[in-house]
Amino acid sequence: MDDIDPEDRDVETYERVVDIFRKADRNGDGQIDQLEFAAVFMGLRPGVWTYEKLAKMWSQADVNHDGTISYEEFASWLFLGSVDQEAFCEE
């Protein structure tokens, strides 16, 4: 039986997503550009993230195709997209 309150889990998940986004948003402008996006994923698991995979993920995450990913796009992509969750795990 899971003793964690669902609201606590939601807050924890939200905080984790915000943390990932802030790490990706290296210049602090509230948007992730392609270089920031690639830098974060290549840093997480260099052997897993190829340029081809990153380009495919980018096209899925940048929903409005403006060349940046907003927090809303990022969160939606993480939760509703086809993200390989295991690739985010640390070894």
C-alpha positions as CSV (number, residue, x, y, z in Angstrom):
1,M,0.0,0.0,0.0
2,D,1.3,3.4,-0.9
3,D,1.2,5.9,2.0
4,I,2.1,9.0,-0.1
5,D,-0.7,11.4,-0.5
6,P,-1.5,12.0,-4.2
7,E,-1.3,15.8,-3.7
8,D,2.1,15.4,-2.2
9,R,3.2,13.3,-5.2
10,D,1.8,15.9,-7.6
11,V,3.8,18.7,-5.8
12,E,6.9,16.6,-5.9
13,T,6.5,15.9,-9.6
14,Y,5.8,19.5,-10.3
15,E,9.0,20.6,-8.4
16,R,11.0,18.0,-10.3
17,V,9.8,19.2,-13.7
18,V,10.5,22.8,-12.7
19,D,14.0,21.9,-11.6
20,I,14.7,20.1,-14.9
21,F,13.3,23.0,-16.8
22,R,15.5,25.6,-14.9
23,K,18.6,23.5,-15.4
24,A,17.8,23.4,-19.1
25,D,17.1,27.1,-19.3
26,R,20.7,28.1,-18.8
27,N,20.3,31.7,-19.7
28,G,17.2,32.2,-17.5
29,D,14.9,33.6,-20.2
30,G,12.0,31.3,-19.4
31,Q,12.5,29.4,-22.7
32,I,14.6,26.5,-23.8
33,D,16.3,26.8,-27.1
34,Q,17.8,23.9,-29.1
35,L,21.3,24.3,-27.7
36,E,20.1,24.3,-24.1
37,F,17.8,21.3,-24.9
38,A,20.7,19.4,-26.4
39,A,23.2,20.3,-23.7
40,V,20.9,19.0,-20.9
41,F,20.1,15.7,-22.5
42,M,23.6,15.0,-23.7
43,G,24.8,15.7,-20.2
44,L,22.3,13.3,-18.7
45,R,23.1,10.3,-20.7
46,P,25.6,11.0,-23.5
47,G,25.5,7.6,-25.0
48,V,21.8,7.5,-25.2
49,W,20.9,10.9,-26.8
50,T,22.0,11.1,-30.4
51,Y,21.5,14.2,-32.5
52,E,18.8,12.3,-34.4
53,K,16.9,11.5,-31.2
54,L,17.2,15.0,-30.0
55,A,15.9,16.4,-33.2
56,K,12.9,14.1,-33.1
57,M,12.2,15.0,-29.4
58,W,12.6,18.7,-30.2
59,S,10.0,18.6,-33.0
60,Q,7.6,16.9,-30.6
61,A,8.2,19.3,-27.7
62,D,8.2,22.6,-29.7
63,V,4.5,22.4,-30.3
64,N,4.1,25.9,-31.7
65,H,7.3,25.6,-33.8
66,D,8.6,29.0,-32.6
67,G,12.1,27.7,-32.0
68,T,11.9,27.6,-28.2
69,I,10.2,25.4,-25.7
70,S,8.1,27.1,-23.0
71,Y,7.6,25.6,-19.6
72,E,4.0,24.7,-20.6
73,E,5.3,22.9,-23.8
74,F,8.0,21.2,-21.7
75,A,5.6,19.9,-19.0
76,S,3.1,18.8,-21.6
77,W,5.7,17.0,-23.6
78,L,7.1,15.2,-20.5
79,F,3.7,14.1,-19.2
80,L,1.8,13.5,-22.4
81,G,4.5,12.9,-25.0
82,S,6.4,9.8,-25.8
83,V,9.4,10.4,-23.7
84,D,11.7,7.5,-22.8
85,Q,11.5,7.8,-19.0
86,E,14.3,5.4,-18.5
87,A,16.7,7.7,-20.3
88,F,16.3,10.2,-17.5
89,C,17.4,7.8,-14.8
90,E,20.9,8.2,-13.5
91,E,23.1,5.1,-13.7
